[in-house]
């Protein structure tokens, strides 16, 4: 199946086709790999992202007969698998955010004209944001990062995590409140 043809095929049709011919699962990989990779890279790091994105598709291929199109689209199902793989790395993820928080901002080099103000501000905020992310519960962090990095809707996040849409909303609301409070506290220090 050509890339152009796979773009026009719905997820349900794609699933039906790859169930008949497992070689067509590459179309699923081609369609969603970048989204999964970027999500995992945003949660962890690029080296782990390659491994976990690949593992996501390996597990999806192995479990392809268990996918139920009645429960939702492929995209949230794949994000759910990726999120579960990330959960295995949760301790490492938390250590990663805590290490970023200890680093502090990189010093600004005077006279470096091509640095823009937003870049400098973002670098200075990185340790504060990392501390705030590390302070969230795993569920809150998952929801926040699926929305922010994965750009999933509330319904898709609910499908990915196997929770109610209301749970997604409440976790996201708590995560936002905690991040705002922690960032305000950091700014008051600063």
C-alpha positions, 0 to 999 in steps of 0.5 A, a space after each residue: 500500500 502506498 503512503 498516499 493510499 494509507 493516508 486515505 484509509 481509515 484506522 478501522 479499514 487499516 486494522 481490517 487489512 493488516 489483520 488479513 495481511 500482517 505485512 500491512 502493519 507497516 502502514 500503522 507504523 508509518 502513520 503514527 511512529 512520529 507522533 509516538 516518538 515525539 511524545 516519548 521523547 518529550 517525556 524521557 529522552 531521544 535515545 530512550 524514545 527510539 527504543 520505546 517508540 519501536 517497542 510500542 509498535 512491536 507490542 501493538 503488532 504482537 497484540 494486534 488481534 486484541 485491538 478492538 476498533 469499537 473501543 476507539 481509534 488506533 492513535 489513542 491505543 498506541 499512546 496507551 501502550 507508549 504511556 504504559 511503557 513510560 510507566 516502567 521508566 517512571 523512576 528514571 523519568 522522575 530522576 531525570 526531572 530532578 536532575 534537570 532541576 538541580 542543573 539550573 539555567 545555563 549562563 547567558 553569554 553576553 553579546 550573543 546576538 542570535 539568542 532570542 529573549 524567548 529562548 533565554 526565558 525558556 532555558 531559565 524556566 527549565 529547572 523550575 518546570 522540571 521540579 514542578 513536573 517531578 512533583 506531580 503524581 504519575 497520573 497527573 503527569 501522564 494526562 498533562 503530557 499526553 495533552 501537551 506533548 501528544 496533543 491528544 483530546 480528553 477523549 483520546 487521553 481517556 482511551 489511552 489511559 483507560 480512565 473516564 473523561 472526567 478523570 482526565 479533566 480533574 487530573 489535568 486541572 490538578 496538574 495545572 493548579 500544582 504547576 502554577 502554584 509551584 511556578 509562582 513559588 519559584 518566581 517569588 524566590 527568583 
